[in-house]
Amino acid sequence: MAKRWTIDQINAMDRDAFVAALGFLFEGTPWIAAETWAARPFNSVETLHRALCATMHAADEGRQLALVRAHPVLVGQAALAGTLSRESTGEQAAAGLDSGRLSAADVREFMANNAAYRERFGFPFIICAREHTKRSILDGFASRLDNSREGELATALGEVENIAWYRLSDVVARDEGKAR
């Protein structure tokens, strides 16, 4: 498990340390942490999360698309080859998407859904796997394929927020009694 920080330790970090500690939260896009650093101090992990997400939402569409495209494909080649990040591996496993629990038919179904989704929207299907099961993720493909591209980008960014929340909660101690 990664080191756990307190919010006071996060607030005391210089920019490089802040990015080193939190740059992984938004898959492959440390610029979100880098651009949020100046908003310190944060009074809670929740306000830190809101600030990080505000940075993401303030970005132009090109940067948002690059962020979404940086996420791995669910049950994709990286997952099957075992080359996902530690975080993504754990998140997919939490939803039952690890190779030990997937049949060949499951893998084919995910590959077909991933291909249809990417063809329709031009970016990978993003869902917060920690909040889902294999079945609910497959149902998500079906329900979201009818979205507009604009609506689906907004949905994907909302899922990225949820993923970042869980990752942040894993590394920054949360003040008890506060809700996000």
N, C-alpha and C positions, 0 to 999 in steps of 0.2 A: 504494500500500500504506500502511496505517496505521503510525504511529510504533511502533517496537519499544522496549519498556521492559525493564529488568532487574528482578528480584524486589526488589532493594534499593531501586530507584526507586519501585516500587509500594508497598513498606512505608513509605516516607518521605512518601507523599502524604497530604494532609488528605482529609477525607471527600468534599468536593466534587470534588477532582481525581481521587480514586479512582473515583467514580461516573462522572465524565466519561470516564475512560480505559477503564473496564470495564463500564459500564452497558448497552452494546449486546450483550453476550455472550449474554444470555437474552432473545431477541427482544422488544423493547418493554417490558421489565420491569426498569428500573434499580433497583427496590427490593431485588433480590437482592444486587447489589453494595453498595448503601447499608447493608443489614443485616449484610453480611459484613465490612465495613471494620473494625469493632471487634475482630475476631478476629486482627488483625495482631499481631505480624509473622508472615509465612509464610516457611518456610525453603526453599521451592521452588515452582515453578509447579504442580507436582502437588499440594502441600498447599493451595495457593490454590484450585485446582479442586475439591478435596474439600470445602473449607470453603464455597465457593459452592454446590455441590450439596447440602450438608447444610442450608444455608439454604432452598433450594428444597424439599427433602423435609420440612423442619420446618413449612412453610407449611400453612395449612388447605386443604381441598379447593377452596374457592372461589378462592383465590389461585392454586393449581396449575392449575385449569381456565382462569382468565384468562390465565395464562402460555401454556398450550397453544393457546388460541384466538387469541393474539397472533401465532402463526406463520402465514406465508402459505401458501395452498393451492398445492400443487405443480402447475405448469402451469395456474395459475388466472388470473383476470382481471388481477391485478397483474403477474404474470409476462408475460402476453401484451401488456399495455400498456406494459411496460418501467418500471414504477414500484416494483419491489422494492428493498429496501435493497441496497447494494453487496455485502454479505456474502451475502445470499440469492441474488442474481443469480449470483455466482460459484459458490456451492454447487450451484445447480440446473444451471448450465452444466457443472460438473465431472461430473455424472451424465448428460450428454447431453440435458438438458431445456431447452436454449435454442431459441428459435424457428427458428433456422437449421437445426436438425437434427431437428425434429419435423414429421411429416406431418400433414395434416388428420385422418387416421384416429387418429394418436397422440393428438392434442389431444382428440378426441371420447372416446377410451378413458380418458384421465386425467379428463376432466370427469365421465364416468359413474361411475368409481370414487370420485372425490371426493364426488359427490352421495350415493352409496350409503353411504359411510363416515360422512359427516356426519349423515345420517339415522339411522344405527344408533347412533352414539356422541355426537353433539351437539358435536363439535369436529373440527378438521381432522386429516387423516392426517399424522403427524410421522414422518419417517425421516431419518437422517443421510445426506443425498444424497452427501456426499464418500466414503462407504463403499459406494456402490451404483452400478448402471447403470440405465438406463431399464427394462430387462427385470426386473432384480431388484426394483426399486421396484414395478412392476406386479404381480409375484409376491407382494410384501409385502401389497398390498391384499387379494389373494385369501386369503392365509393368516391375516391378522389380523382379517378380518371375522367370524370365528367366535368371537373372544375375548369374554369378559364385559366389560362397561363398566369395571368395577373393574380387571380385568387389562389392558385396553387403555390406561387412564389410566397405569398403572404402566409399560407398555411405552413410551408416548409420552414420559413423563418420563425414561426411560432414554435414549431417542433425543435428547432435549433435552440431557442430560448430554454425549453424544458431540458434538453440534453445538457446545456451549459449549467443549468441550475443543479442538476444532480452531480455533475463533475465538480462544480464549485463547492457543493456541500461535502464532497469527499475530502477536500483539501483545506477548507477554511471552517473552523469551528463556528457553529451557529449559536447565537445567543438564544437560550431557552425562552419560550413564551412569546416569541415573535414569529409571525407568519410572513411568507413571501408575498 
